[in-house]
Amino acid sequence: MGYKVFIYFFIVSISLGSCFPAYNVSSKEYRNVKADFLKKKVFVTNKELKKEYEILRHSKIYEITNDTAYVTRIKLYHMKISTPYCGNPIIGTVITAGLLPSYFPYNSSYSYDLIENNTTTHHQYHIGVNQSFWLFNIFRLGKTFKRQSGKALLGSYVASNK
């Protein structure tokens, strides 16, 4: 009786442990966008919004500085993230020990105010990121939510400023 519990626990552990998460930008045209434009130096006034700050930093839209002498400032707002509705797609991934990938879409609304010369401009962008669970995501561990959201933000920024 004891070895059956061990085998069951072992199989469940292997199945759950083989599902590595990774993130990807939803829009394929945003995945390879480069920030090859002149960047403004900005000071972020509310860095305590850590997730939003890291996404802005990874987007490389602006050159972020810690010097408060710069006239251009950014005030970040909380992201509004729509999470997936259910976890049913992961069942196939768990049963196949990570060989069958599952995907969950995250659609976010990212906004901030750009304050320059007593003029405030509100910027709002749609960010689409997919989370995948798959055994072979072990080779893509650097693809975090913040980095991929930064890429999606850069893509939205470039597309809106064409």
N, C-alpha and C positions, 0 to 999 in steps of 0.2 A: 504494500500500500504506500509506503514512504517513497519508493523510487518513482511511482506514478506521479506523485505531487512534484517531485524534483524535475521530472521530464516535462511536465506541464509548465512549471515555473520557468524552466530553461527555454522552452519554445516561445513562450510569451515574452521573455526578456530579450531574446534574439530578435524577435519580430519588432518589438518596440524600439530596441536599440539600433536597429538598422535603418531607421527612418531619420535621415539627417535633414534639417531644414536649410533652405537657401532661398534667396529672393532674386527676382528679375524684374526689369522694367517691362510693363505691359505693352507699350507701344514700341514696335520694332524699330521705327525710325528714330526714336529717342535714345536707343541703346548705344550708339556710336557718336553722339553729338559731342563736339569739343568746344571748350570755352576759348575760342580764338578771336576775342574782341577786347577792346580796351576796358579794363576793369576799374571801377570807382573804388577808392578807399573809403570804407565805412566803419562806423563804430556801432555795435549792437548794444542797445540800451538795456535790454532785459535778457541777459544770458542765462538767467535762472530757468528759462524754458529750454532745458538741456536737449531734448529730442529735436525740437524745432531749430535750435542753434546748430546742432551737429549736421542736420540736413542742409541748412544754408551753407555751412562751411564745406561740406562735401560737394555741393553743387558748383562751387568755384565761379559763381556769377560775380561776386564782389571780392575785393581784397579786404579781408576783415582785419582790423587793427585794434589794439588795446589803448591807443592814444585818444583821449577824449577831446583833443584839440581839433579834430576833423569836423567840418561843418556837416557833412552828410552822415545821417544817423538812420538806423533801422530799428523799428519797434515791431517785435514778433507777436503773433497771435497764436493761440492754441490751435493745433490741427484738429480737423474734424475727420475722423477715420471711420469708414463704413467697413465693418468686419464681415467675414463670411457668415452665411446663414446657418450652416450645419457642418458637422464633421464627418458626414457619411463617405466622402471620397477617400478618406484615409483608411477606411476598412480594407480596401483592396491592397493598399500598400503594406499594412500590417500583416495580412494573411500571406502575402507573397514575400515576406521578409525584406521588403524594400525594393524589390525588383520592378514593381509596377508604380510609377510615379503618381502623385496626387497633387492637385493645384488648388490654391485658394486665392481669389482676387481681393486686394485691398485697394479701395478707391478713397483718396484723401483730398481734402481741400486745404491748401497751404496759403496763408496770407500774411502780409506784413505791410507796414507803412514805411515809405522812404521819405525822410524829412530832410529837405535841402533848401537853404536860404528862406526859411520861414514858410515854405510850401510843402504840404504833405500830399503825397501821392500814394493811394492805396493799390497794392498789387495782390491779386488772388489768382492761384493756379490750381489746375487739376493734376493730381499725381496718381498714376496707376502703377501698382506694384503687385506682382504675383508671388505668393509663397509656395514653394514646392517641397514636398517630402519625398525623398528618394534615396536609395542606397548610394548612388554615385554622386550625390551632393557632397560627399566627403571630400571630393576634389575641388569643391567650390565654397569652402567655408568662409572665404573673405567677402562673400556676397551677402552683406547684412542689410537689414531694413533701412538703416540710416544712409548707407552708401548708395543703395539702389534708388531710394527716394530722392537723394541729391541729384542723381543722374536724370531722373524723371522731371525734377524741378528745372534743371538746366534745359532739358528738351522743351518743356512748356514755355520757358522764358524765351528761348531762341525762336520758337515757332510764333509766339505772340509779338515779337519785335521785328519780324521780317517786313 
